[in-house]
Amino acid sequence: MVILEYEGIEIDRCLACGGTWFDTGEFEEMVAGAGADLHTIRGFLHSTEESGATFGPCPRCRKNLKICFLGKDGSVKIERCPADHGLWVRGEVMEASLKFFHLNPAHPVIRFLTHSS
């Protein structure tokens, strides 16, 4: 894992898989910085459906992350800490997860999140 910083926000990126760990509020803050409404982002993230399945441990508390689905069709999975320490977004779904917020892919925040591996 390496720490990447963008305008004062630190995120943790796995160089092996391209996955990114966002501490609580970091994903929302970064996406809001690209023009999305903060309340919409939070509402959307907290209304995701949990699958009941788990994925690896939270880097903060070591509890198994809960697999959640974004969107009505459930096509994009993210992992959320059950103790609300943050989100894990797999490298292969980062771009798809950001598309839910209808942001300009050329915006510097989006380019940073999708191309800084």
Sequence and secondary structure as in RCSB ss.txt:
>XXXX:A:sequence
MVILEYEGIEIDRCLACGGTWFDTGEFEEMVAGAGADLHTIRGFLHSTEESGATFGPCPRCRKNLKICFLGKDGS
VKIERCPADHGLWVRGEVMEASLKFFHLNPAHPVIRFLTHSS
>XXXX:A:secstr
 EEEEETTEEEEE TTT  EEEETTHHHHHHHHTT  HHHHHHHHHT EEEEEEEEE TTT  EEEEEEESTT  
EEEEE TTS EEEE GGGHHHHHHTTT  TTSHHHHHHHH  
